[in-house]
């Protein structure tokens, strides 16, 4: 059974950093692109980052580019999101998601999400 | 960036009813359109990929169609578990973008 379990969320002050982790199991992690998607309170979904199977390619929207870094450790079947210079608008539930295939970018498995609150 | 406009934002409906949710892209996305369902507890489930392909395990009452800039999700006969939020998402180009969502509510 595919499982994605996020951790590392919490309350953080504006301007500070936080690192999220996602532990994957039930599939060969190194074979899949992975992503982070977030959802601000009472708002819709927003794609945050995608990483290739080897980690050599990463993609971000302008809203987080230069502040967030997605990475992975295939030996540990783990995905990470390093978030720097956090802003109040980064407050959201962050979901780890698996991309179906390298050609089909559907997010076919999602974690339960981890809450990040940016506030002084 | 490609903007995704979903309609309606809220859709009251009855059990057994047929409903359709629409999604319009700000430019052509060549059928690179996915649909998701989100339950009140936050659980997100993929439904359809590449416009009309049913994800494994999704009931056949769900279907998708469209082309160019206009796409739709249809549920042929509503079941109690279908009342939830629905989102479209384009993966034609980065940044991937989602529609604002449609809340399917029991009338």
Interface residues (C-beta under 8 A of the other chain):
Chain A: X39 X44 X45 X46 X47 X50 X59 X60 X61 X62 X93 X95 X97 X100 X104 X105 X106 X107 X108 X110 X112 X113
Chain B: X1 X32 X34 X36 X38 X42 X43 X44 X45 X46 X49 X50 X55 X87 X89 X91 X94 X95 X96 X97 X98 X99 X100 X101
